[in-house]
Amino acid sequence: MLVGVLGGVFAALCAYLITYNEYAHHFPDAKQPTKMAVQAAFITYGLFLVFFWIAGNLLSYTLQ
């Protein structure tokens, strides 16, 4: 689970930076790209957390 949390934080940070950089070209102000980038970061964090939780459960189940 620790790998999922740390990996999720790193992935969320990367998703935020990439999404903000791309959306900043399309909006005149910084408010909308920031909001969309934060949403992408939260979704990415959640997906990574769920993925690593499932992977950890599968590994612990198969190693028993």
CHARMM-style PDB file with segment names, atoms N, HN, CA, C and O in Angstrom:
ATOM      1  N   MET     1       0.832  -1.198   0.000  1.00  0.00      PROA
ATOM      2  CA  MET     1       0.000   0.000   0.000  1.00  0.00      PROA
ATOM      3  C   MET     1       0.870   1.253   0.000  1.00  0.00      PROA
ATOM      4  O   MET     1       0.508   2.271  -0.589  1.00  0.00      PROA
ATOM      5  N   LEU     2       2.020   1.167   0.667  1.00  0.00      PROA
ATOM      6  HN  LEU     2       2.314   0.340   1.146  1.00  0.00      PROA
ATOM      7  CA  LEU     2       2.930   2.314   0.697  1.00  0.00      PROA
ATOM      8  C   LEU     2       3.427   2.655  -0.706  1.00  0.00      PROA
ATOM      9  O   LEU     2       3.569   3.828  -1.052  1.00  0.00      PROA
ATOM     10  N   VAL     3       3.688   1.633  -1.504  1.00  0.00      PROA
ATOM     11  HN  VAL     3       3.572   0.680  -1.223  1.00  0.00      PROA
ATOM     12  CA  VAL     3       4.112   1.856  -2.885  1.00  0.00      PROA
ATOM     13  C   VAL     3       3.003   2.550  -3.659  1.00  0.00      PROA
ATOM     14  O   VAL     3       3.270   3.430  -4.478  1.00  0.00      PROA
ATOM     15  N   GLY     4       1.762   2.161  -3.405  1.00  0.00      PROA
ATOM     16  HN  GLY     4       1.545   1.446  -2.740  1.00  0.00      PROA
ATOM     17  CA  GLY     4       0.628   2.785  -4.072  1.00  0.00      PROA
ATOM     18  C   GLY     4       0.468   4.242  -3.703  1.00  0.00      PROA
ATOM     19  O   GLY     4       0.169   5.077  -4.557  1.00  0.00      PROA
ATOM     20  N   VAL     5       0.669   4.550  -2.426  1.00  0.00      PROA
ATOM     21  HN  VAL     5       0.913   3.872  -1.733  1.00  0.00      PROA
ATOM     22  CA  VAL     5       0.548   5.940  -1.980  1.00  0.00      PROA
ATOM     23  C   VAL     5       1.665   6.787  -2.583  1.00  0.00      PROA
ATOM     24  O   VAL     5       1.409   7.864  -3.123  1.00  0.00      PROA
ATOM     25  N   LEU     6       2.890   6.307  -2.493  1.00  0.00      PROA
ATOM     26  HN  LEU     6       3.098   5.433  -2.054  1.00  0.00      PROA
ATOM     27  CA  LEU     6       4.016   7.077  -3.037  1.00  0.00      PROA
ATOM     28  C   LEU     6       3.958   7.164  -4.565  1.00  0.00      PROA
ATOM     29  O   LEU     6       4.200   8.223  -5.145  1.00  0.00      PROA
ATOM     30  N   GLY     7       3.641   6.053  -5.201  1.00  0.00      PROA
ATOM     31  HN  GLY     7       3.445   5.192  -4.731  1.00  0.00      PROA
ATOM     32  CA  GLY     7       3.505   6.061  -6.651  1.00  0.00      PROA
ATOM     33  C   GLY     7       2.352   6.939  -7.099  1.00  0.00      PROA
ATOM     34  O   GLY     7       2.442   7.625  -8.117  1.00  0.00      PROA
ATOM     35  N   GLY     8       1.264   6.917  -6.335  1.00  0.00      PROA
ATOM     36  HN  GLY     8       1.190   6.360  -5.508  1.00  0.00      PROA
ATOM     37  CA  GLY     8       0.110   7.753  -6.648  1.00  0.00      PROA
ATOM     38  C   GLY     8       0.422   9.238  -6.533  1.00  0.00      PROA
ATOM     39  O   GLY     8      -0.018  10.038  -7.359  1.00  0.00      PROA
ATOM     40  N   VAL     9       1.180   9.603  -5.507  1.00  0.00      PROA
ATOM     41  HN  VAL     9       1.538   8.954  -4.835  1.00  0.00      PROA
ATOM     42  CA  VAL     9       1.564  11.014  -5.341  1.00  0.00      PROA
ATOM     43  C   VAL     9       2.440  11.459  -6.509  1.00  0.00      PROA
ATOM     44  O   VAL     9       2.237  12.535  -7.073  1.00  0.00      PROA
ATOM     45  N   PHE    10       3.414  10.624  -6.868  1.00  0.00      PROA
ATOM     46  HN  PHE    10       3.578   9.750  -6.410  1.00  0.00      PROA
ATOM     47  CA  PHE    10       4.285  10.970  -7.994  1.00  0.00      PROA
ATOM     48  C   PHE    10       3.495  11.050  -9.298  1.00  0.00      PROA
ATOM     49  O   PHE    10       3.693  11.974 -10.087  1.00  0.00      PROA
ATOM     50  N   ALA    11       2.612  10.098  -9.527  1.00  0.00      PROA
ATOM     51  HN  ALA    11       2.451   9.347  -8.887  1.00  0.00      PROA
ATOM     52  CA  ALA    11       1.805  10.099 -10.748  1.00  0.00      PROA
ATOM     53  C   ALA    11       0.853  11.294 -10.780  1.00  0.00      PROA
ATOM     54  O   ALA    11       0.647  11.896 -11.833  1.00  0.00      PROA
ATOM     55  N   ALA    12       0.270  11.640  -9.625  1.00  0.00      PROA
ATOM     56  HN  ALA    12       0.437  11.151  -8.769  1.00  0.00      PROA
ATOM     57  CA  ALA    12      -0.631  12.791  -9.568  1.00  0.00      PROA
ATOM     58  C   ALA    12       0.115  14.088  -9.849  1.00  0.00      PROA
ATOM     59  O   ALA    12      -0.398  14.968 -10.540  1.00  0.00      PROA
ATOM     60  N   LEU    13       1.316  14.205  -9.319  1.00  0.00      PROA
ATOM     61  HN  LEU    13       1.734  13.490  -8.757  1.00  0.00      PROA
ATOM     62  CA  LEU    13       2.120  15.402  -9.588  1.00  0.00      PROA
ATOM     63  C   LEU    13       2.451  15.508 -11.074  1.00  0.00      PROA
ATOM     64  O   LEU    13       2.357  16.585 -11.663  1.00  0.00      PROA
ATOM     65  N   CYS    14       2.835  14.393 -11.668  1.00  0.00      PROA
ATOM     66  HN  CYS    14       2.911  13.519 -11.189  1.00  0.00      PROA
ATOM     67  CA  CYS    14       3.129  14.394 -13.110  1.00  0.00      PROA
ATOM     68  C   CYS    14       1.882  14.718 -13.926  1.00  0.00      PROA
ATOM     69  O   CYS    14       1.946  15.484 -14.887  1.00  0.00      PROA
ATOM     70  N   ALA    15       0.751  14.136 -13.542  1.00  0.00      PROA
ATOM     71  HN  ALA    15       0.699  13.514 -12.761  1.00  0.00      PROA
ATOM     72  CA  ALA    15      -0.499  14.403 -14.261  1.00  0.00      PROA
ATOM     73  C   ALA    15      -0.879  15.876 -14.150  1.00  0.00      PROA
ATOM     74  O   ALA    15      -1.327  16.481 -15.124  1.00  0.00      PROA
ATOM     75  N   TYR    16      -0.700  16.452 -12.964  1.00  0.00      PROA
ATOM     76  HN  TYR    16      -0.337  15.961 -12.172  1.00  0.00      PROA
ATOM     77  CA  TYR    16      -1.011  17.867 -12.779  1.00  0.00      PROA
ATOM     78  C   TYR    16      -0.132  18.737 -13.684  1.00  0.00      PROA
ATOM     79  O   TYR    16      -0.633  19.616 -14.385  1.00  0.00      PROA
ATOM     80  N   LEU    17       1.165  18.490 -13.663  1.00  0.00      PROA
ATOM     81  HN  LEU    17       1.572  17.775 -13.094  1.00  0.00      PROA
ATOM     82  CA  LEU    17       2.082  19.316 -14.446  1.00  0.00      PROA
ATOM     83  C   LEU    17       1.824  19.189 -15.951  1.00  0.00      PROA
ATOM     84  O   LEU    17       1.818  20.191 -16.667  1.00  0.00      PROA
ATOM     85  N   ILE    18       1.617  17.987 -16.419  1.00  0.00      PROA
ATOM     86  HN  ILE    18       1.622  17.173 -15.838  1.00  0.00      PROA
ATOM     87  CA  ILE    18       1.374  17.776 -17.844  1.00  0.00      PROA
ATOM     88  C   ILE    18       0.041  18.397 -18.262  1.00  0.00      PROA
ATOM     89  O   ILE    18      -0.036  19.093 -19.274  1.00  0.00      PROA
ATOM     90  N   THR    19      -1.010  18.140 -17.474  1.00  0.00      PROA
ATOM     91  HN  THR    19      -0.948  17.575 -16.652  1.00  0.00      PROA
ATOM     92  CA  THR    19      -2.335  18.658 -17.814  1.00  0.00      PROA
ATOM     93  C   THR    19      -2.354  20.180 -17.773  1.00  0.00      PROA
ATOM     94  O   THR    19      -2.910  20.818 -18.667  1.00  0.00      PROA
ATOM     95  N   TYR    20      -1.752  20.765 -16.746  1.00  0.00      PROA
ATOM     96  HN  TYR    20      -1.300  20.247 -16.020  1.00  0.00      PROA
ATOM     97  CA  TYR    20      -1.739  22.223 -16.644  1.00  0.00      PROA
ATOM     98  C   TYR    20      -0.981  22.840 -17.818  1.00  0.00      PROA
ATOM     99  O   TYR    20      -1.418  23.833 -18.401  1.00  0.00      PROA
ATOM    100  N   ASN    21       0.151  22.242 -18.153  1.00  0.00      PROA
ATOM    101  HN  ASN    21       0.506  21.436 -17.679  1.00  0.00      PROA
ATOM    102  CA  ASN    21       0.954  22.774 -19.261  1.00  0.00      PROA
ATOM    103  C   ASN    21       0.178  22.725 -20.578  1.00  0.00      PROA
ATOM    104  O   ASN    21       0.256  23.659 -21.376  1.00  0.00      PROA
ATOM    105  N   GLU    22      -0.558  21.659 -20.805  1.00  0.00      PROA
ATOM    106  HN  GLU    22      -0.622  20.901 -20.156  1.00  0.00      PROA
ATOM    107  CA  GLU    22      -1.327  21.549 -22.045  1.00  0.00      PROA
ATOM    108  C   GLU    22      -2.531  22.490 -22.062  1.00  0.00      PROA
ATOM    109  O   GLU    22      -2.777  23.158 -23.066  1.00  0.00      PROA
ATOM    110  N   TYR    23      -3.281  22.549 -20.967  1.00  0.00      PROA
ATOM    111  HN  TYR    23      -3.082  22.006 -20.151  1.00  0.00      PROA
ATOM    112  CA  TYR    23      -4.480  23.391 -20.930  1.00  0.00      PROA
ATOM    113  C   TYR    23      -4.152  24.880 -20.841  1.00  0.00      PROA
ATOM    114  O   TYR    23      -4.980  25.711 -21.215  1.00  0.00      PROA
ATOM    115  N   ALA    24      -2.979  25.230 -20.361  1.00  0.00      PROA
ATOM    116  HN  ALA    24      -2.306  24.556 -20.057  1.00  0.00      PROA
ATOM    117  CA  ALA    24      -2.604  26.643 -20.246  1.00  0.00      PROA
ATOM    118  C   ALA    24      -2.525  27.311 -21.618  1.00  0.00      PROA
ATOM    119  O   ALA    24      -2.671  28.529 -21.720  1.00  0.00      PROA
ATOM    120  N   HSD    25      -2.298  26.539 -22.658  1.00  0.00      PROA
ATOM    121  HN  HSD    25      -2.179  25.550 -22.575  1.00  0.00      PROA
ATOM    122  CA  HSD    25      -2.232  27.093 -24.008  1.00  0.00      PROA
ATOM    123  C   HSD    25      -3.605  27.443 -24.566  1.00  0.00      PROA
ATOM    124  O   HSD    25      -3.709  28.215 -25.519  1.00  0.00      PROA
ATOM    125  N   HSD    26      -4.662  26.879 -23.979  1.00  0.00      PROA
ATOM    126  HN  HSD    26      -4.578  26.252 -23.204  1.00  0.00      PROA
ATOM    127  CA  HSD    26      -5.995  27.016 -24.550  1.00  0.00      PROA
ATOM    128  C   HSD    26      -6.919  27.968 -23.798  1.00  0.00      PROA
ATOM    129  O   HSD    26      -8.003  28.289 -24.286  1.00  0.00      PROA
ATOM    130  N   PHE    27      -6.505  28.423 -22.618  1.00  0.00      PROA
ATOM    131  HN  PHE    27      -5.625  28.162 -22.222  1.00  0.00      PROA
ATOM    132  CA  PHE    27      -7.347  29.305 -21.822  1.00  0.00      PROA
ATOM    133  C   PHE    27      -6.589  30.591 -21.515  1.00  0.00      PROA
ATOM    134  O   PHE    27      -5.394  30.546 -21.225  1.00  0.00      PROA
ATOM    135  N   PRO    28      -7.268  31.742 -21.573  1.00  0.00      PROA
ATOM    136  CA  PRO    28      -6.571  33.015 -21.338  1.00  0.00      PROA
ATOM    137  C   PRO    28      -6.193  33.240 -19.876  1.00  0.00      PROA
ATOM    138  O   PRO    28      -5.185  33.890 -19.601  1.00  0.00      PROA
ATOM    139  N   ASP    29      -6.973  32.721 -18.938  1.00  0.00      PROA
ATOM    140  HN  ASP    29      -7.792  32.193 -19.162  1.00  0.00      PROA
ATOM    141  CA  ASP    29      -6.645  32.903 -17.529  1.00  0.00      PROA
ATOM    142  C   ASP    29      -6.120  31.586 -16.947  1.00  0.00      PROA
ATOM    143  O   ASP    29      -6.211  30.539 -17.588  1.00  0.00      PROA
ATOM    144  N   ALA    30      -5.571  31.646 -15.730  1.00  0.00      PROA
ATOM    145  HN  ALA    30      -5.496  32.497 -15.210  1.00  0.00      PROA
ATOM    146  CA  ALA    30      -4.961  30.465 -15.124  1.00  0.00      PROA
ATOM    147  C   ALA    30      -5.936  29.678 -14.260  1.00  0.00      PROA
ATOM    148  O   ALA    30      -5.598  28.596 -13.781  1.00  0.00      PROA
ATOM    149  N   LYS    31      -7.139  30.202 -14.051  1.00  0.00      PROA
ATOM    150  HN  LYS    31      -7.414  31.082 -14.440  1.00  0.00      PROA
ATOM    151  CA  LYS    31      -8.068  29.545 -13.134  1.00  0.00      PROA
ATOM    152  C   LYS    31      -8.605  28.226 -13.699  1.00  0.00      PROA
ATOM    153  O   LYS    31      -8.586  27.209 -13.006  1.00  0.00      PROA
ATOM    154  N   GLN    32      -9.072  28.231 -14.922  1.00  0.00      PROA
ATOM    155  HN  GLN    32      -9.087  29.057 -15.486  1.00  0.00      PROA
ATOM    156  CA  GLN    32      -9.661  27.025 -15.524  1.00  0.00      PROA
ATOM    157  C   GLN    32      -8.629  25.905 -15.714  1.00  0.00      PROA
ATOM    158  O   GLN    32      -8.926  24.760 -15.375  1.00  0.00      PROA
ATOM    159  N   PRO    33      -7.435  26.187 -16.241  1.00  0.00      PROA
ATOM    160  CA  PRO    33      -6.454  25.093 -16.375  1.00  0.00      PROA
ATOM    161  C   PRO    33      -6.038  24.511 -15.029  1.00  0.00      PROA
ATOM    162  O   PRO    33      -5.789  23.310 -14.923  1.00  0.00      PROA
ATOM    163  N   THR    34      -5.960  25.354 -14.000  1.00  0.00      PROA
ATOM    164  HN  THR    34      -6.161  26.329 -14.086  1.00  0.00      PROA
ATOM    165  CA  THR    34      -5.597  24.866 -12.674  1.00  0.00      PROA
ATOM    166  C   THR    34      -6.661  23.919 -12.141  1.00  0.00      PROA
ATOM    167  O   THR    34      -6.339  22.865 -11.592  1.00  0.00      PROA
ATOM    168  N   LYS    35      -7.920  24.289 -12.298  1.00  0.00      PROA
ATOM    169  HN  LYS    35      -8.181  25.146 -12.744  1.00  0.00      PROA
ATOM    170  CA  LYS    35      -9.022  23.448 -11.827  1.00  0.00      PROA
ATOM    171  C   LYS    35      -9.020  22.104 -12.546  1.00  0.00      PROA
ATOM    172  O   LYS    35      -9.177  21.062 -11.910  1.00  0.00      PROA
ATOM    173  N   MET    36      -8.848  22.119 -13.845  1.00  0.00      PROA
ATOM    174  HN  MET    36      -8.721  22.965 -14.362  1.00  0.00      PROA
ATOM    175  CA  MET    36      -8.857  20.883 -14.623  1.00  0.00      PROA
ATOM    176  C   MET    36      -7.630  20.020 -14.296  1.00  0.00      PROA
ATOM    177  O   MET    36      -7.723  18.793 -14.262  1.00  0.00      PROA
ATOM    178  N   ALA    37      -6.497  20.656 -14.061  1.00  0.00      PROA
ATOM    179  HN  ALA    37      -6.421  21.652 -14.089  1.00  0.00      PROA
ATOM    180  CA  ALA    37      -5.287  19.907 -13.728  1.00  0.00      PROA
ATOM    181  C   ALA    37      -5.406  19.258 -12.350  1.00  0.00      PROA
ATOM    182  O   ALA    37      -4.939  18.136 -12.158  1.00  0.00      PROA
ATOM    183  N   VAL    38      -6.018  19.941 -11.399  1.00  0.00      PROA
ATOM    184  HN  VAL    38      -6.397  20.853 -11.556  1.00  0.00      PROA
ATOM    185  CA  VAL    38      -6.230  19.356 -10.071  1.00  0.00      PROA
ATOM    186  C   VAL    38      -7.176  18.159 -10.169  1.00  0.00      PROA
ATOM    187  O   VAL    38      -6.950  17.138  -9.519  1.00  0.00      PROA
ATOM    188  N   GLN    39      -8.220  18.275 -10.969  1.00  0.00      PROA
ATOM    189  HN  GLN    39      -8.404  19.104 -11.497  1.00  0.00      PROA
ATOM    190  CA  GLN    39      -9.132  17.147 -11.156  1.00  0.00      PROA
ATOM    191  C   GLN    39      -8.398  15.948 -11.753  1.00  0.00      PROA
ATOM    192  O   GLN    39      -8.591  14.816 -11.310  1.00  0.00      PROA
ATOM    193  N   ALA    40      -7.569  16.193 -12.742  1.00  0.00      PROA
ATOM    194  HN  ALA    40      -7.412  17.112 -13.102  1.00  0.00      PROA
ATOM    195  CA  ALA    40      -6.802  15.105 -13.359  1.00  0.00      PROA
ATOM    196  C   ALA    40      -5.847  14.476 -12.351  1.00  0.00      PROA
ATOM    197  O   ALA    40      -5.652  13.261 -12.355  1.00  0.00      PROA
ATOM    198  N   ALA    41      -5.254  15.292 -11.493  1.00  0.00      PROA
ATOM    199  HN  ALA    41      -5.412  16.280 -11.490  1.00  0.00      PROA
ATOM    200  CA  ALA    41      -4.330  14.770 -10.485  1.00  0.00      PROA
ATOM    201  C   ALA    41      -5.058  13.888  -9.477  1.00  0.00      PROA
ATOM    202  O   ALA    41      -4.547  12.831  -9.107  1.00  0.00      PROA
ATOM    203  N   PHE    42      -6.246  14.303  -9.023  1.00  0.00      PROA
ATOM    204  HN  PHE    42      -6.661  15.162  -9.323  1.00  0.00      PROA
ATOM    205  CA  PHE    42      -7.008  13.489  -8.071  1.00  0.00      PROA
ATOM    206  C   PHE    42      -7.453  12.172  -8.696  1.00  0.00      PROA
ATOM    207  O   PHE    42      -7.398  11.127  -8.048  1.00  0.00      PROA
ATOM    208  N   ILE    43      -7.885  12.217  -9.929  1.00  0.00      PROA
ATOM    209  HN  ILE    43      -7.930  13.066 -10.455  1.00  0.00      PROA
ATOM    210  CA  ILE    43      -8.309  10.992 -10.613  1.00  0.00      PROA
ATOM    211  C   ILE    43      -7.123  10.048 -10.784  1.00  0.00      PROA
ATOM    212  O   ILE    43      -7.252   8.844 -10.563  1.00  0.00      PROA
ATOM    213  N   THR    44      -5.979  10.582 -11.174  1.00  0.00      PROA
ATOM    214  HN  THR    44      -5.874  11.561 -11.353  1.00  0.00      PROA
ATOM    215  CA  THR    44      -4.786   9.767 -11.345  1.00  0.00      PROA
ATOM    216  C   THR    44      -4.361   9.142 -10.023  1.00  0.00      PROA
ATOM    217  O   THR    44      -4.018   7.960  -9.975  1.00  0.00      PROA
ATOM    218  N   TYR    45      -4.381   9.927  -8.951  1.00  0.00      PROA
ATOM    219  HN  TYR    45      -4.660  10.886  -8.990  1.00  0.00      PROA
ATOM    220  CA  TYR    45      -4.010   9.403  -7.642  1.00  0.00      PROA
ATOM    221  C   TYR    45      -4.948   8.260  -7.237  1.00  0.00      PROA
ATOM    222  O   TYR    45      -4.494   7.219  -6.764  1.00  0.00      PROA
ATOM    223  N   GLY    46      -6.233   8.457  -7.421  1.00  0.00      PROA
ATOM    224  HN  GLY    46      -6.602   9.303  -7.806  1.00  0.00      PROA
ATOM    225  CA  GLY    46      -7.201   7.422  -7.065  1.00  0.00      PROA
ATOM    226  C   GLY    46      -7.005   6.153  -7.867  1.00  0.00      PROA
ATOM    227  O   GLY    46      -7.072   5.052  -7.320  1.00  0.00      PROA
ATOM    228  N   LEU    47      -6.766   6.297  -9.155  1.00  0.00      PROA
ATOM    229  HN  LEU    47      -6.712   7.192  -9.600  1.00  0.00      PROA
ATOM    230  CA  LEU    47      -6.556   5.124 -10.002  1.00  0.00      PROA
ATOM    231  C   LEU    47      -5.306   4.352  -9.603  1.00  0.00      PROA
ATOM    232  O   LEU    47      -5.322   3.122  -9.548  1.00  0.00      PROA
ATOM    233  N   PHE    48      -4.223   5.071  -9.325  1.00  0.00      PROA
ATOM    234  HN  PHE    48      -4.210   6.070  -9.370  1.00  0.00      PROA
ATOM    235  CA  PHE    48      -2.998   4.398  -8.912  1.00  0.00      PROA
ATOM    236  C   PHE    48      -3.174   3.716  -7.565  1.00  0.00      PROA
ATOM    237  O   PHE    48      -2.678   2.608  -7.365  1.00  0.00      PROA
ATOM    238  N   LEU    49      -3.870   4.359  -6.642  1.00  0.00      PROA
ATOM    239  HN  LEU    49      -4.273   5.260  -6.804  1.00  0.00      PROA
ATOM    240  CA  LEU    49      -4.100   3.768  -5.334  1.00  0.00      PROA
ATOM    241  C   LEU    49      -4.920   2.484  -5.458  1.00  0.00      PROA
ATOM    242  O   LEU    49      -4.584   1.472  -4.843  1.00  0.00      PROA
ATOM    243  N   VAL    50      -5.979   2.520  -6.238  1.00  0.00      PROA
ATOM    244  HN  VAL    50      -6.252   3.342  -6.738  1.00  0.00      PROA
ATOM    245  CA  VAL    50      -6.814   1.325  -6.442  1.00  0.00      PROA
ATOM    246  C   VAL    50      -6.024   0.239  -7.165  1.00  0.00      PROA
ATOM    247  O   VAL    50      -6.113  -0.934  -6.802  1.00  0.00      PROA
ATOM    248  N   PHE    51      -5.258   0.612  -8.177  1.00  0.00      PROA
ATOM    249  HN  PHE    51      -5.186   1.565  -8.471  1.00  0.00      PROA
ATOM    250  CA  PHE    51      -4.470  -0.368  -8.916  1.00  0.00      PROA
ATOM    251  C   PHE    51      -3.477  -1.080  -8.008  1.00  0.00      PROA
ATOM    252  O   PHE    51      -3.386  -2.307  -8.041  1.00  0.00      PROA
ATOM    253  N   PHE    52      -2.734  -0.334  -7.199  1.00  0.00      PROA
ATOM    254  HN  PHE    52      -2.808   0.663  -7.172  1.00  0.00      PROA
ATOM    255  CA  PHE    52      -1.758  -0.961  -6.321  1.00  0.00      PROA
ATOM    256  C   PHE    52      -2.417  -1.744  -5.197  1.00  0.00      PROA
ATOM    257  O   PHE    52      -1.846  -2.728  -4.728  1.00  0.00      PROA
ATOM    258  N   TRP    53      -3.592  -1.342  -4.755  1.00  0.00      PROA
ATOM    259  HN  TRP    53      -4.056  -0.542  -5.137  1.00  0.00      PROA
ATOM    260  CA  TRP    53      -4.321  -2.104  -3.750  1.00  0.00      PROA
ATOM    261  C   TRP    53      -4.732  -3.466  -4.318  1.00  0.00      PROA
ATOM    262  O   TRP    53      -4.573  -4.499  -3.667  1.00  0.00      PROA
ATOM    263  N   ILE    54      -5.261  -3.448  -5.538  1.00  0.00      PROA
ATOM    264  HN  ILE    54      -5.390  -2.609  -6.068  1.00  0.00      PROA
ATOM    265  CA  ILE    54      -5.642  -4.705  -6.196  1.00  0.00      PROA
ATOM    266  C   ILE    54      -4.413  -5.572  -6.433  1.00  0.00      PROA
ATOM    267  O   ILE    54      -4.444  -6.774  -6.171  1.00  0.00      PROA
ATOM    268  N   ALA    55      -3.333  -4.977  -6.924  1.00  0.00      PROA
ATOM    269  HN  ALA    55      -3.307  -4.000  -7.136  1.00  0.00      PROA
ATOM    270  CA  ALA    55      -2.113  -5.743  -7.181  1.00  0.00      PROA
ATOM    271  C   ALA    55      -1.567  -6.339  -5.887  1.00  0.00      PROA
ATOM    272  O   ALA    55      -1.124  -7.487  -5.877  1.00  0.00      PROA
ATOM    273  N   GLY    56      -1.591  -5.581  -4.807  1.00  0.00      PROA
ATOM    274  HN  GLY    56      -1.951  -4.647  -4.816  1.00  0.00      PROA
ATOM    275  CA  GLY    56      -1.123  -6.100  -3.522  1.00  0.00      PROA
ATOM    276  C   GLY    56      -1.973  -7.251  -3.022  1.00  0.00      PROA
ATOM    277  O   GLY    56      -1.446  -8.234  -2.500  1.00  0.00      PROA
ATOM    278  N   ASN    57      -3.289  -7.137  -3.177  1.00  0.00      PROA
ATOM    279  HN  ASN    57      -3.717  -6.339  -3.601  1.00  0.00      PROA
ATOM    280  CA  ASN    57      -4.173  -8.230  -2.766  1.00  0.00      PROA
ATOM    281  C   ASN    57      -3.954  -9.475  -3.619  1.00  0.00      PROA
ATOM    282  O   ASN    57      -3.953 -10.589  -3.096  1.00  0.00      PROA
ATOM    283  N   LEU    58      -3.770  -9.301  -4.910  1.00  0.00      PROA
ATOM    284  HN  LEU    58      -3.771  -8.396  -5.335  1.00  0.00      PROA
ATOM    285  CA  LEU    58      -3.524 -10.455  -5.779  1.00  0.00      PROA
ATOM    286  C   LEU    58      -2.199 -11.125  -5.445  1.00  0.00      PROA
ATOM    287  O   LEU    58      -2.106 -12.352  -5.423  1.00  0.00      PROA
ATOM    288  N   LEU    59      -1.178 -10.321  -5.187  1.00  0.00      PROA
ATOM    289  HN  LEU    59      -1.253  -9.324  -5.206  1.00  0.00      PROA
ATOM    290  CA  LEU    59       0.126 -10.891  -4.834  1.00  0.00      PROA
ATOM    291  C   LEU    59       0.081 -11.621  -3.497  1.00  0.00      PROA
ATOM    292  O   LEU    59       0.647 -12.705  -3.356  1.00  0.00      PROA
ATOM    293  N   SER    60      -0.589 -11.027  -2.524  1.00  0.00      PROA
ATOM    294  HN  SER    60      -1.049 -10.146  -2.639  1.00  0.00      PROA
ATOM    295  CA  SER    60      -0.648 -11.689  -1.215  1.00  0.00      PROA
ATOM    296  C   SER    60      -1.498 -12.965  -1.298  1.00  0.00      PROA
ATOM    297  O   SER    60      -1.225 -13.934  -0.591  1.00  0.00      PROA
ATOM    298  N   TYR    61      -2.499 -12.969  -2.137  1.00  0.00      PROA
ATOM    299  HN  TYR    61      -2.721 -12.181  -2.712  1.00  0.00      PROA
ATOM    300  CA  TYR    61      -3.337 -14.148  -2.311  1.00  0.00      PROA
ATOM    301  C   TYR    61      -2.550 -15.276  -3.002  1.00  0.00      PROA
ATOM    302  O   TYR    61      -2.651 -16.438  -2.610  1.00  0.00      PROA
ATOM    303  N   THR    62      -1.772 -14.924  -4.024  1.00  0.00      PROA
ATOM    304  HN  THR    62      -1.690 -13.980  -4.342  1.00  0.00      PROA
ATOM    305  CA  THR    62      -1.035 -15.950  -4.771  1.00  0.00      PROA
ATOM    306  C   THR    62       0.178 -16.448  -4.010  1.00  0.00      PROA
ATOM    307  O   THR    62       0.643 -17.559  -4.269  1.00  0.00      PROA
ATOM    308  N   LEU    63       0.707 -15.666  -3.080  1.00  0.00      PROA
ATOM    309  HN  LEU    63       0.330 -14.764  -2.870  1.00  0.00      PROA
ATOM    310  CA  LEU    63       1.886 -16.100  -2.326  1.00  0.00      PROA
ATOM    311  C   LEU    63       1.530 -16.942  -1.107  1.00  0.00      PROA
ATOM    312  O   LEU    63       2.426 -17.458  -0.440  1.00  0.00      PROA
ATOM    313  N   GLN    64       0.253 -17.091  -0.804  1.00  0.00      PROA
ATOM    314  HN  GLN    64      -0.475 -16.672  -1.346  1.00  0.00      PROA
ATOM    315  CA  GLN    64      -0.142 -17.892   0.365  1.00  0.00      PROA
ATOM    316  C   GLN    64      -0.086 -19.347   0.086  1.00  0.00      PROA
ATOM    317  OT1 GLN    64      -0.388 -20.156   0.963  1.00  0.00      PROA
TER     318      GLN     64
END
